[in-house]
């Protein structure tokens, strides 16, 4: 992953309020490709704004042009989840 495609929120708030969101169905460069993104934000609305900025920066369509879903991930316990397993 290229660090140049990361989008960070300006300013900082207490990290305890951050939420983790994942998205596995946003726009992609190749139709057969699987995609996944993670977003740390204080609200789902801000997560959408940040992901949209990152998608545009990567040359992809934002939520207003391509429907995608964000899934909130718990931060109160240890866990692992496979976001994309390569199964076409």
DAFEN-V446509 format. One record per residue. RES is the residue in one letter. PSI is psi in radians with two decimals (none if undefined). D_FIRST is the distance of its C-alpha to the first C-alpha in Angstrom with 1 decimal. Layout:
# DAFEN-V446509
[[RES/PSI/D_FIRST] [RES/PSI/D_FIRST]]
This chain:
# DAFEN-V446509
[[X/2.37/0.0] [X/2.26/3.7] [X/-0.41/6.4] [X/-0.22/8.7] [X/0.04/8.0] [X/2.51/9.1] [X/2.16/12.8] [X/2.58/15.2] [X/2.34/18.8] [X/2.50/21.4] [X/2.92/23.9] [X/2.56/23.8] [X/2.98/26.0] [X/2.23/26.8] [X/-0.32/23.7] [X/-0.40/26.1] [X/-0.07/26.0] [X/2.55/22.3] [X/2.61/21.4] [X/2.24/18.3] [X/2.51/17.7] [X/2.67/15.6] [X/2.26/15.6] [X/0.27/15.5] [X/0.45/17.6] [X/3.08/16.4] [X/2.73/16.6] [X/2.82/14.5] [X/-0.55/14.8] [X/2.31/16.5] [X/-0.57/19.1] [X/-0.12/18.7] [X/2.60/15.0] [X/2.54/14.2] [X/2.71/12.0] [X/2.45/11.3] [X/2.64/10.6] [X/2.55/12.0] [X/2.31/14.3] [X/2.12/16.6] [X/2.92/19.8] [X/-0.24/23.5] [X/2.83/24.4] [X/-0.65/23.3] [X/-0.76/24.4] [X/-0.61/22.2] [X/-0.71/19.2] [X/-0.78/20.0] [X/-0.80/20.3] [X/-0.75/17.0] [X/-0.72/15.1] [X/-0.75/17.3] [X/-0.77/16.4] [X/-0.69/12.6] [X/-0.80/13.6] [X/-0.75/16.0] [X/-0.56/13.7] [X/0.04/11.5] [X/0.43/14.9] [X/2.88/15.5] [X/2.43/18.7] [X/3.11/19.3] [X/-0.63/21.5] [X/-0.34/24.7] [X/-0.23/23.9] [X/2.06/22.1] [X/2.29/23.1] [X/2.87/20.6] [X/2.46/21.3] [X/2.44/19.9] [X/2.20/20.8] [X/2.34/21.7] [X/2.41/20.9] [X/2.49/23.5] [X/0.17/23.0] [X/0.06/26.4] [X/2.79/25.9] [X/2.44/23.6] [X/2.95/22.2] [X/2.54/19.5] [X/2.34/18.7] [X/2.04/17.1] [X/-0.76/15.2] [X/2.19/15.0] [X/0.09/17.1] [X/0.05/16.9] [X/2.01/20.5] [X/none/21.5]]
